[in-house]
Amino acid sequence: MAELNKDIDVKEPITIIGGGIGGLTLARVLYVNGIPAKVYEADPSPEARTQGGQLDIHEYNGQVALEKANLMDEFHAIIHEGADAARILDSQGELLLDVPADDSNGRPEVLRGDLRQILLDSLPEETIEWNKKVDHIEEIEKGQYKVVFRDDSSVTTSKLIGADGAWSKVRKLSTDVTPDYVGTTFIETYLYDVDKQHPKTAEAVGKGAMYALAPNKGFVAHREANDIIHTYIEMNCDLEWINSMDFSNKQEVINTVLPEFEGWAPEITALLTDSDSDIVARKINALPDKHRWEDKSGVTLIGDAAHLMAPSGEGANLAMLDAAELAEGIANNYDNFDEVIKEYESRMFPRSEEEQQESHEILDICLGQDTPDRFVKLFKGEL
């Protein structure tokens, strides 16, 4: 682990709100470059909740950030080999396309929790304060902020970075814009011990990802380590319909959603009906396209706090690249924090705008009227 450079005269640590992938990458790259940081995370502990499913980490953004964090060896150790293979099925379970794993590791799959853990392990323990849920943030004078937590503690800083996700409290300092529902919900399920308990479904999913898509709906499942299949049932639907279901009542959800897949192959619908876990609704929200904010002295945003968009495979990767670029800018020009922010935002805004536009296209390819044909063409490189 890199040691803090004692030659750098740093009077104030960088204050980071949010200890997810983006916030931890920021703290790690700052640490490697000799800049102290303090991360405030709302979760009570690292084990407080599950960290979601698999992420494909791309060589042009996420892996670039991990290189800057000096964590490539640790990253390679957590790769789920072969998990980037893909099978595309029709609603009857017939195979439309079989895509083998990419041995070049251009987009290898890792569990989000494993990635977060290598970042946590790379930081001094005192870097992160847990159970620090932000209540509100006050601008006490230009460029000076008081972050007030729910436990009535507070911290004052002139160097504040929001890595606090979709419903960012830091964002409120710069803009009143909030995310809106995009019209799509992912319904999340898990199957366990799948080769023994769910063999037909396990065979349908294969060793990587399985996509069974139709206009406005479909199943996207991933084989994860330890014989687990993690599924998102993706549906274009009204909020009222989703909100009408009691997701604490698994059978009610199954009885309501299953008719939408009448006639589908049972080895596919078993991803819903045989769920071994609670069933959870993940309503997809996004910030407006081309969302930007006016310069704000001493504060900026990274990741979903800055550019929340519909899932496209880029969210975590963008957050990591945001973090790494911002951290290196701070290390190179610590005393001119506002200049660093402007330079960072000048690159981040157009990059995220391009990805936001692509996220709409990806969602349409997955759930639009031309799926699964257009989705197959995407994997064949014909789009």
C-alpha positions as CSV (number, residue, x, y, z in Angstrom):
1,M,0.0,0.0,0.0
2,A,1.3,3.4,-0.9
3,E,2.4,5.7,1.9
4,L,1.2,9.2,2.3
5,N,3.7,11.7,0.9
6,K,4.9,13.6,3.9
7,D,6.4,16.4,1.7
8,I,3.0,17.6,0.6
9,D,1.7,20.3,3.0
10,V,-2.0,19.4,3.2
11,K,-4.0,21.2,5.8
12,E,-7.5,19.9,5.0
13,P,-8.6,16.4,3.9
14,I,-11.0,16.1,0.9
15,T,-14.5,15.4,2.2
16,I,-16.2,12.6,0.3
17,I,-19.9,11.9,0.9
18,G,-20.7,8.3,-0.1
19,G,-18.7,5.1,0.3
20,G,-19.8,3.3,-2.8
21,I,-17.5,2.3,-5.7
22,G,-17.0,5.9,-6.9
23,G,-16.3,7.4,-3.5
24,L,-13.9,4.7,-2.5
25,T,-12.0,4.9,-5.8
26,L,-11.7,8.6,-5.3
27,A,-10.3,8.1,-1.8
28,R,-7.9,5.4,-3.0
29,V,-6.4,7.4,-5.9
30,L,-6.1,10.4,-3.5
31,Y,-4.3,8.2,-1.0
32,V,-1.9,6.8,-3.7
33,N,-1.1,10.4,-4.6
34,G,-0.5,11.5,-1.0
35,I,-3.7,13.4,-0.4
36,P,-5.7,12.7,2.7
37,A,-9.4,12.2,2.4
38,K,-12.4,11.4,4.7
39,V,-15.3,9.3,3.5
40,Y,-18.7,9.6,5.2
41,E,-21.0,6.6,4.5
42,A,-24.6,6.2,5.5
43,D,-24.4,2.4,5.9
44,P,-23.8,1.3,9.5
45,S,-21.0,-1.0,8.4
46,P,-19.5,-2.6,5.3
47,E,-21.7,-5.7,5.8
48,A,-25.0,-3.7,6.3
49,R,-26.5,-4.6,3.0
50,T,-25.8,-6.6,-0.1
51,Q,-23.9,-4.7,-2.8
52,G,-25.8,-5.8,-5.9
53,G,-24.8,-8.1,-8.7
54,Q,-22.0,-8.4,-11.3
55,L,-20.3,-5.5,-13.0
56,D,-18.4,-5.7,-16.3
57,I,-15.4,-3.5,-15.8
58,H,-14.2,-2.0,-19.1
59,E,-10.7,-1.5,-20.2
60,Y,-11.3,2.1,-21.4
61,N,-12.7,3.5,-18.1
62,G,-13.1,1.2,-15.1
63,Q,-9.8,-0.5,-15.6
64,V,-8.1,2.8,-16.3
65,A,-9.3,3.9,-12.8
66,L,-8.0,0.7,-11.2
67,E,-4.6,1.2,-12.8
68,K,-4.5,4.7,-11.3
69,A,-5.5,3.1,-8.0
70,N,-2.6,0.5,-8.2
71,L,-5.2,-2.2,-7.7
72,M,-5.0,-4.3,-11.0
73,D,-3.5,-7.4,-9.3
74,E,-6.4,-7.3,-6.7
75,F,-8.9,-6.8,-9.5
76,H,-7.6,-9.7,-11.5
77,A,-8.0,-11.9,-8.4
78,I,-11.7,-11.3,-8.2
79,I,-12.6,-11.7,-11.9
80,H,-15.4,-14.3,-12.4
81,E,-13.8,-16.1,-15.4
82,G,-16.2,-16.9,-18.2
83,A,-19.0,-14.8,-16.7
84,D,-19.0,-12.5,-19.7
85,A,-20.3,-15.2,-21.9
86,A,-23.9,-14.6,-23.1
87,R,-26.9,-16.6,-24.3
88,I,-29.9,-14.9,-26.0
89,L,-33.1,-16.9,-26.0
90,D,-36.6,-16.3,-27.3
91,S,-39.6,-16.6,-25.1
92,Q,-39.9,-20.3,-25.7
93,G,-36.3,-20.9,-24.6
94,E,-34.9,-21.4,-28.1
95,L,-31.3,-20.3,-28.5
96,L,-30.9,-17.3,-30.8
97,L,-27.3,-16.5,-30.1
98,D,-24.5,-18.1,-28.1
99,V,-21.6,-15.7,-27.3
100,P,-18.5,-17.2,-25.8
101,A,-16.4,-15.6,-23.0
102,D,-13.8,-13.0,-24.1
103,D,-10.4,-14.3,-23.1
104,S,-8.9,-10.9,-23.6
105,N,-10.5,-9.6,-20.4
106,G,-11.7,-6.5,-22.1
107,R,-14.9,-6.4,-20.1
108,P,-14.5,-9.0,-17.3
109,E,-17.2,-9.5,-14.7
110,V,-16.7,-9.1,-11.0
111,L,-19.2,-8.9,-8.1
112,R,-19.8,-5.4,-7.0
113,G,-19.3,-6.4,-3.4
114,D,-15.9,-7.9,-4.2
115,L,-14.8,-4.8,-6.0
116,R,-16.0,-2.6,-3.1
117,Q,-14.0,-4.9,-0.7
118,I,-10.7,-4.5,-2.5
119,L,-11.2,-0.8,-2.4
120,L,-12.0,-0.9,1.3
121,D,-9.0,-3.1,2.0
122,S,-6.7,-0.6,0.2
123,L,-7.5,2.3,2.5
124,P,-6.5,3.0,6.1
125,E,-9.4,2.1,8.4
126,E,-9.7,5.6,9.7
127,T,-10.5,6.9,6.2
128,I,-14.1,5.9,6.4
129,E,-16.7,6.9,9.0
130,W,-19.7,4.6,8.9
131,N,-23.3,5.3,10.0
132,K,-23.0,8.9,8.8
133,K,-26.3,9.6,7.0
134,V,-26.5,13.2,5.8
135,D,-29.4,15.2,7.1
136,H,-28.6,18.4,5.2
137,I,-25.7,20.5,4.0
138,E,-25.4,24.3,4.7
139,E,-23.3,26.8,2.8
140,I,-22.0,28.8,5.7
141,E,-20.1,31.2,3.5
142,K,-18.9,31.1,-0.1
143,G,-16.9,27.9,-0.6
144,Q,-17.4,26.7,3.0
145,Y,-19.9,23.9,3.8
146,K,-21.3,22.4,7.0
147,V,-22.4,18.8,6.5
148,V,-24.9,17.8,9.2
149,F,-25.5,14.1,9.9
150,R,-28.6,12.4,11.3
151,D,-26.7,11.7,14.6
152,D,-26.3,15.5,15.0
153,S,-22.6,15.5,14.3
154,S,-21.2,17.7,11.6
155,V,-18.1,18.4,9.6
156,T,-17.1,21.7,8.0
157,T,-15.1,21.7,4.7
158,S,-14.1,23.8,1.7
159,K,-13.4,20.7,-0.4
160,L,-16.6,18.7,-0.7
161,I,-17.3,15.9,-3.2
162,G,-20.7,14.2,-3.6
163,A,-20.4,10.5,-4.4
164,D,-23.8,9.9,-2.7
165,G,-25.7,8.4,-5.6
166,A,-29.1,9.0,-7.1
167,W,-30.7,11.0,-4.3
168,S,-27.6,13.0,-3.6
169,K,-27.7,15.6,-0.8
170,V,-24.6,17.3,-2.1
171,R,-26.2,17.8,-5.5
172,K,-28.8,20.1,-3.8
173,L,-26.0,22.7,-3.3
174,S,-25.7,23.1,-7.0
175,T,-29.1,22.4,-8.6
176,D,-32.7,21.7,-7.7
177,V,-32.9,19.1,-10.5
178,T,-33.8,15.6,-9.2
179,P,-34.1,12.2,-11.0
180,D,-37.4,11.1,-12.6
181,Y,-38.8,7.6,-13.3
182,V,-37.9,6.5,-16.9
183,G,-40.9,4.2,-17.2
184,T,-39.0,1.0,-16.6
185,T,-38.7,-1.2,-13.5
186,F,-36.3,-4.1,-12.9
187,I,-37.8,-6.8,-10.6
188,E,-34.9,-8.5,-8.8
189,T,-34.8,-12.2,-7.8
190,Y,-32.1,-14.8,-6.8
191,L,-31.9,-18.6,-7.2
192,Y,-29.5,-20.5,-5.1
193,D,-27.7,-23.9,-5.5
194,V,-29.0,-23.8,-9.1
195,D,-27.4,-26.8,-10.6
196,K,-29.0,-29.1,-8.1
197,Q,-32.2,-27.2,-7.2
198,H,-33.0,-25.5,-10.6
199,P,-31.2,-27.6,-13.2
200,K,-33.4,-26.7,-16.2
201,T,-33.1,-23.0,-15.5
202,A,-29.4,-23.3,-14.8
203,E,-28.9,-25.0,-18.2
204,A,-30.9,-22.2,-19.9
205,V,-28.9,-19.5,-18.3
206,G,-25.5,-21.1,-18.9
207,K,-22.2,-20.0,-17.3
208,G,-22.6,-16.3,-18.0
209,A,-25.5,-14.0,-18.8
210,M,-28.9,-15.0,-20.3
211,Y,-31.2,-12.6,-22.1
212,A,-34.8,-13.5,-22.9
213,L,-36.4,-10.4,-24.3
214,A,-39.6,-9.2,-25.9
215,P,-41.1,-5.8,-26.5
216,N,-41.6,-4.1,-23.1
217,K,-40.5,-7.0,-21.0
218,G,-37.9,-9.7,-20.5
219,F,-35.6,-11.6,-18.2
220,V,-31.9,-10.8,-17.8
221,A,-30.1,-13.4,-15.6
222,H,-26.4,-13.7,-14.6
223,R,-24.7,-16.8,-13.3
224,E,-22.7,-15.6,-10.2
225,A,-20.1,-17.4,-8.0
226,N,-21.3,-20.0,-5.5
227,D,-23.9,-21.5,-7.8
228,I,-26.2,-18.4,-7.8
229,I,-28.4,-16.9,-10.5
230,H,-29.2,-13.3,-10.1
231,T,-32.1,-12.0,-12.3
232,Y,-33.7,-8.8,-13.3
233,I,-37.1,-9.0,-14.8
234,E,-37.2,-5.9,-16.9
235,M,-40.5,-4.3,-17.6
236,N,-41.7,-1.0,-19.1
237,C,-44.6,-0.2,-16.8
238,D,-46.4,2.6,-15.0
239,L,-45.4,3.5,-11.5
240,E,-48.9,3.0,-10.3
241,W,-48.8,-0.6,-11.4
242,I,-45.6,-1.3,-9.6
243,N,-46.6,0.7,-6.5
244,S,-49.9,-1.3,-6.3
245,M,-47.9,-4.5,-5.4
246,D,-46.9,-5.4,-1.9
247,F,-43.3,-6.5,-2.4
248,S,-43.2,-7.9,1.1
249,N,-45.7,-10.5,-0.2
250,K,-43.7,-12.6,-2.6
251,Q,-46.7,-14.7,-3.9
252,E,-48.7,-11.5,-4.5
253,V,-45.9,-10.2,-6.7
254,I,-45.6,-13.5,-8.6
255,N,-49.3,-13.7,-9.2
256,T,-49.4,-10.2,-10.5
257,V,-46.3,-10.3,-12.7
258,L,-46.5,-13.9,-14.1
259,P,-49.5,-13.3,-16.3
260,E,-47.4,-10.7,-18.2
261,F,-45.3,-13.7,-19.4
262,E,-48.1,-16.1,-20.3
263,G,-46.8,-18.8,-22.7
264,W,-43.2,-18.3,-21.9
265,A,-41.0,-21.3,-21.3
266,P,-41.2,-22.5,-17.7
267,E,-37.4,-22.7,-17.3
268,I,-37.4,-18.9,-17.9
269,T,-40.4,-18.0,-15.8
270,A,-38.9,-20.1,-13.0
271,L,-36.5,-17.2,-12.5
272,L,-39.5,-15.4,-11.0
273,T,-41.8,-18.2,-9.7
274,D,-39.1,-20.2,-7.9
275,S,-37.3,-17.2,-6.4
276,D,-35.3,-18.2,-3.3
277,S,-35.0,-14.6,-2.2
278,D,-37.2,-11.7,-1.5
279,I,-38.4,-10.1,-4.7
280,V,-37.4,-6.4,-4.9
281,A,-38.5,-3.7,-7.3
282,R,-35.7,-1.5,-8.7
283,K,-37.4,1.5,-10.2
284,I,-35.2,3.0,-12.8
285,N,-34.7,6.8,-12.4
286,A,-32.5,9.2,-14.3
287,L,-31.4,12.8,-14.4
288,P,-32.4,14.8,-17.4
289,D,-30.2,14.5,-20.5
290,K,-27.5,17.1,-20.7
291,H,-27.9,17.9,-17.0
292,R,-25.3,20.4,-15.9
293,W,-24.9,22.9,-13.1
294,E,-23.3,26.2,-12.6
295,D,-19.8,26.4,-11.1
296,K,-19.9,26.1,-7.3
297,S,-16.8,27.0,-5.3
298,G,-15.5,24.0,-3.3
299,V,-17.9,21.4,-4.4
300,T,-18.5,18.9,-7.2
301,L,-20.1,15.5,-7.9
302,I,-19.1,12.1,-9.3
303,G,-20.9,9.0,-10.5
304,D,-24.7,8.8,-10.1
305,A,-24.8,12.0,-8.1
306,A,-23.6,13.8,-11.2
307,H,-25.2,11.8,-14.1
308,L,-27.6,9.2,-13.0
309,M,-28.9,7.3,-16.1
310,A,-30.7,4.1,-17.0
311,P,-28.5,1.0,-16.7
312,S,-26.2,0.6,-19.8
313,G,-23.2,-1.2,-18.3
314,E,-21.4,2.1,-17.8
315,G,-22.6,3.5,-14.5
316,A,-19.9,2.0,-12.1
317,N,-17.2,2.4,-14.8
318,L,-18.1,6.1,-15.3
319,A,-18.1,6.7,-11.5
320,M,-14.6,5.1,-11.2
321,L,-13.2,7.2,-14.1
322,D,-14.8,10.4,-12.7
323,A,-13.1,9.6,-9.3
324,A,-9.7,8.8,-10.7
325,E,-9.5,11.8,-13.0
326,L,-10.7,14.1,-10.2
327,A,-8.3,12.7,-7.7
328,E,-5.3,13.1,-10.0
329,G,-6.4,16.7,-10.7
330,I,-6.5,17.4,-7.0
331,A,-3.1,15.8,-6.4
332,N,-1.6,17.9,-9.2
333,N,-3.2,21.2,-8.2
334,Y,-4.4,20.9,-4.6
335,D,-4.2,24.6,-3.8
336,N,-6.4,25.5,-6.7
337,F,-9.4,23.3,-6.0
338,D,-11.9,25.3,-8.0
339,E,-9.7,25.2,-11.1
340,V,-9.4,21.4,-10.6
341,I,-13.2,21.2,-10.4
342,K,-13.7,23.2,-13.6
343,E,-11.2,21.1,-15.5
344,Y,-12.8,17.9,-14.3
345,E,-16.3,19.0,-15.1
346,S,-15.3,20.1,-18.6
347,R,-14.4,16.5,-19.4
348,M,-17.0,14.8,-17.3
349,F,-20.1,16.7,-18.7
350,P,-19.6,15.8,-22.4
351,R,-18.5,12.2,-21.5
352,S,-21.6,11.6,-19.4
353,E,-23.9,13.3,-21.9
354,E,-22.8,10.8,-24.6
355,E,-23.4,7.9,-22.2
356,Q,-26.8,9.2,-21.2
357,Q,-27.9,9.3,-24.8
358,E,-26.5,5.7,-25.3
359,S,-28.4,4.5,-22.2
360,H,-31.7,5.4,-23.9
361,E,-30.6,3.5,-27.0
362,I,-29.6,0.5,-25.0
363,L,-32.9,0.4,-23.1
364,D,-34.8,0.6,-26.5
365,I,-32.6,-2.2,-28.0
366,C,-33.5,-4.4,-24.9
367,L,-37.2,-3.6,-24.6
368,G,-38.2,-1.8,-27.7
369,Q,-40.5,-3.1,-30.5
370,D,-37.7,-4.6,-32.5
371,T,-36.3,-6.8,-29.7
372,P,-35.0,-9.5,-29.7
373,D,-33.8,-9.1,-33.3
374,R,-32.1,-5.8,-32.7
375,F,-30.6,-7.1,-29.5
376,V,-29.0,-10.0,-31.4
377,K,-27.6,-7.6,-34.0
378,L,-26.0,-5.6,-31.1
379,F,-24.1,-8.6,-30.0
380,K,-23.1,-9.5,-33.5
381,G,-21.7,-6.0,-34.0
382,E,-24.3,-5.2,-36.7
383,L,-25.7,-2.0,-35.2
